[in-house]
Amino acid sequence: MPRIFDFGGREVERSVTVASLRALKGGGRHAAQVTAETAEEAAAAEAAGIEMVVCRAANVSRVREGSRRVFVTAALGFADVVTSDEILRTAFSAVTAGADAVITGRGLDTVRMLANEQIPVMGHLGFVPRKSTWVGSIRAVGKTAVEALELWDRFRRLEDAGAFAVECEIIAADVMAEINRRTSLVTVSLGSGAEADVIFLFTSDICGESGRLPRHARAWGNLAVLQKAVRDARVEALSGFRNEVASGSYPANAEVAGIAQAELDDFRERLETERD
């Protein structure tokens, strides 16, 4: 496992690095990426052999409590950080807290600004949910030759701006394969087929927590059933407590502290003396 110094100056081990991700291209191997916002999710990802996680920039420290080894990409909130100063401050805060890269869906000037500081930047192309008004619906991108060429141009401009990687969301799989052969960007496929360097799914989809599973996703678990059982058990327990409070059966003698009868009698006598 590679040893590096992170942006906080700490000597650390990482499952993958920017250099090793770039080395994946053309080799037929894939890294895996999932979402993680808590220490527990990060620890589970590491235990499962997942190399990469994405989290909100504000949650980097929490994620690092769960794993010191996964490659963490911090998402810069679309509306949370707006000005150049805010973007830089948040990005530097994230990487010094333990993130290995940042991801942004903002414009090329933002990518260029971050790349100029040698912060590894991941862009976002294809179907970008917050910008879906431009494509008119929730749909795959690149299903016509014209649209695929426009997409390819965006890849080239993102590469020229200094990004090292790009999240590729719901791009037609054959188009993704052609682009992946031609770009030096590390490609991260979210619903864009297997011909990418990294395969990405949301942890909530993988674990069966989502109410509706997207077409591109697959569930390997059914945490929704377990979570419902936990919620039902919690309500049942709380209802039992409330009912026994109402009936007077809680607390019972075994659940309260006692006092010797002589001490109680003495206490009562003293109370009476004080009252007189």
N, C-alpha and C positions, 0 to 999 in steps of 0.2 A: 504494500500500500504506500503510495507516494507521501513523502514528508515535505512540507513547505512551510513558509512563514505566511500567516494570513495578514489581512490588511490592518489588524490590530497589533501586529508585531509578535504574535505568538507562534511558536513552533508546533505544528499540528499534523495529523494524518488526515488525508482525504481519500474517499473512494475513487474519485476522479478529479482531474484538474482541467483547466482550460486547454492545456497542451494535450492531455490524453483524450479529451473529447474531440479535438481537431484531428487527432490521429485515428479516430474511428472511421473517418470518411474513406469509403471504398474498401473497407476491410471486411464487410459482411457482418460485423458485430453491432449490437445495439446496447445502449444504456437505457435504464428505466427511470422515469420521473413521476412523482405523485405530489399531491398537495399535503401540507402539514402546517397546522397553526398552533399546535401544542407540543409540549415535551413528550407526551404519551404517543402522539401520532408520529413524531420524529423517531422515537425509540423503536416503534413498531416497524417503521420503514427500514431502519438500519438492520434490525433483526431479520427482516425478510430478504435482505440483500439488495434493496433498492439503492441506487447510487445517488439520486438527485431528488430534492424536494423544492417546492415553491411555497413561499409564505408571504404574508403582508410584511412590509418593512418594519412595522411596529412590533411584530412578533418574532423577530430574529433571535433575540435573547432567550425567549421561551423555547424556541425550537432547538437552539444550541444546548439547552439544559438536557434535552433528550438524546441528542446525537452530536458528537464531535467529529464524526467522519463523513456524513453525507454532504454532498455539494449543495449548498443552499443558495437559491436565487430569490432575492427580495423584490416583491412587486411594489412599484412606486404608484400609489393610489392616483387615479386619473384626476380626481378633484381635490385630493388631500394635499398635494404639492403642485403648485401652479407656476409660480415665478421661477426664474433661473436659480435664484439664491435658495429658494425652498427645495428645489429639485436636488441641487448639489449638496445642501446640508443633509437632507434625508438620505441620499445615496451614500455619502461618507459615513453617516451615523450607522447605516445598515451594515456596510462592509467592515467597519471597525468593531461592530458588535459580533461579527462572525460570519456574515454573508460572503459568498464567493463571487457573486454577480448580482446584477439588478436587471429587472425586466420592465420595459415601458412600452405603452401603446401610443405614446405621443409622437410628434413629428421628428423629422430627420435632424433638425437643429438641436433638439434635446439629446438625441443619440450621439450626435457629433460632440456636443459639449461634454458629455460623460466620458466618451471614448478618449477625448483629448486629455482627460485626467487619468487615463489608463485604468479606469474602472471597467471590468468586463460587462458589456451591455448586450442584453437579449432584446430583440424587437418582437413584434407581433404582427403577422400578416395572414391573409386569407380571410376567414370570417372573424371579425373582431366585434364581439357582441355590442359594445358601447357605440360602435360606429355602424351598426347594421342598417341604419336608415339609408346609407349610401347604396346598399345592394337591395334594399326594398323588402327583405324578408329574412327569416332564419333559413339559410340554405347553403349548400356547398358553393365554393368559389372556384372558378376556372373550368367551367363546364362547356365553354365555347372557346374557339381558337383566339378570338379577339380578347376575351377576358383573361385567358391564360397568358397571353403575351403581355398584357398590362400588369398582371401579377409578377411575371418574370422581371419586368422593368422595376417594380418595387423592390424585388429581391436585390437587384444590382445596385439600386440607389441606397438601400439599407447597408449593403456590404461596403459601398464607397464611404458611407458616413462613419464607419468604424465599428459597427456591431460585430460581435464574434459569433452570435447565434441568433436564431429566430424561432419563435413559437409559430407553428404552421397549423392553423385551425380550420378544419373541414375544407380542405383543398382536395379536388378530385385526385384520386390516388395515382393515376397514370401521369397526370401533370406534375404531381409532387415528385414522382420518380425521375422525370426528365429534368426538373429543376435541381433536384438533389445532386444529380450527376455533374451539374454545371456550376454550382455555387460553392464557394469556400466556406460559407456560413455553416455552422453546426445546426442542423435542422432538427426541430423537436416536433414530432407529429402528434397532434391532438385530433383524432378523427380524420387524418390525412393519409392513412395507409402505412404499410410496413417499410416503405423505401425512404427511410429517414435515419438519422444517426441516433436519435433518442425517441423512445415511445412514451407518451404521456397520457395518464388518465387521472381523474379526480379520485381521491381516496374515498369520498362518499359514494361514488358510483361503484368502485371496486368492492367495497365492503357491504353494498346493498343497503345503504342508508337513504338514498335519494327516493323521492316520491315518484319521479318519472325518470326512467333510464334513457339517456339520449341514444340515438341509433348507433353511434360509433362506439358506445361503451359496452362493457360486459361486467356483470357482478359475479364475484367469486365467493361472496358471503351473503348473509342475510341479517345484518345488524338491526335492521328496522324491526324485525320480529322480537329480537332480544331487548331492544330499547323500549318497545311497547310493553313487554313483560315487566321490565323494570318500572316503567311509569305506572302500570296497573298495580304492581306490588306496593309501590310507594303510596298510592291512593288508598289501597286496602289497609295498609298499616296505619296511616293517618286517620282513617275512618274508625278503625278499632280504638285508637287512643281517644278520639272525640266522643265516641259512644260510651266508653267506660268512665270518662270524666263526667258525662251527663248522668250516668246511672249511679255514680258514687263508688264504683268498684275499683277505681284507680285514684289515688294510690292506696294500696293495701298495707296491712301491718308490716309485711316483710320489706316494704319499699320505703319505710320511714325510720328515722332514728328514734330510739326510745330513751327514757330517763327512769332511774330507779324511783320506786314509789316514795321512799323516804325523802329523796331529794325534791321530788315534785311537791310533797306535802310541805316541806320547808319553804320552797319557793312561794307557794300559795299563802303561807302564813306571813311571809315577808311582804307580799303584795298587800295583804289586808292591813298590816301594821302601817305601811306607807300611806294607805288611803285614810286611816284614822288620824 
